Amino acid sequence: MNFSERLLEWYSFNKRPLPFRSTHNAYFIWLSEIILQQTRVEQGLPYYLNFIKVFPKSSLSVVF
């Protein structure tokens, strides 16, 4: 087994179930990248969940 296969196997066993991993919504994924860029997941996840509850849609979608 090569390194990449070992790494993928490790990840499939150890990954955490995070809400932005199970969505195809680009807005939610983008928000998770911004919020968690310099933050530990344990600290940033409540902010992410609250933010998507308050702002479920991006007002920027009109621009794009």
C-alpha positions in Angstrom: 0.0 0.0 0.0 1.5 3.3 -1.0 1.4 6.5 1.0 -1.7 8.1 -0.6 -3.7 4.9 -0.2 -2.7 4.7 3.5 -3.6 8.4 4.0 -7.0 7.9 2.4 -7.6 4.9 4.5 -6.7 6.8 7.6 -9.0 9.7 6.6 -11.9 7.4 6.0 -11.5 5.9 9.5 -10.7 9.2 11.3 -12.7 11.9 9.6 -15.2 14.0 11.6 -18.8 14.3 10.4 -18.9 18.0 9.6 -22.0 19.6 8.1 -20.2 21.3 5.2 -18.7 17.9 4.0 -22.2 16.6 3.2 -23.4 19.5 1.1 -23.0 20.6 -2.5 -24.0 24.1 -1.6 -21.1 26.3 -2.7 -22.1 29.1 -0.3 -22.0 26.8 2.8 -18.7 25.4 1.7 -17.2 28.9 1.1 -18.4 30.0 4.5 -16.8 27.1 6.2 -13.5 27.9 4.4 -13.7 31.5 5.6 -14.8 30.8 9.2 -12.4 27.9 9.7 -9.4 29.3 7.9 -7.5 30.4 11.1 -9.8 28.7 13.7 -10.0 25.3 15.3 -13.1 23.4 14.2 -14.4 23.1 17.8 -14.3 26.8 18.1 -15.6 27.8 14.7 -18.3 25.2 14.1 -20.9 27.0 16.4 -20.3 30.3 14.5 -20.7 28.5 11.2 -24.0 26.8 12.3 -25.4 30.1 13.7 -24.3 32.1 10.6 -26.1 29.7 8.1 -29.2 29.8 10.3 -29.3 33.6 10.3 -28.1 34.0 6.7 -29.2 30.8 4.8 -28.7 32.4 1.4 -25.9 34.7 0.0 -27.0 38.1 -1.1 -23.9 38.0 -3.4 -25.6 35.5 -5.6 -27.3 38.4 -7.4 -23.9 39.8 -8.3 -22.6 36.5 -9.7 
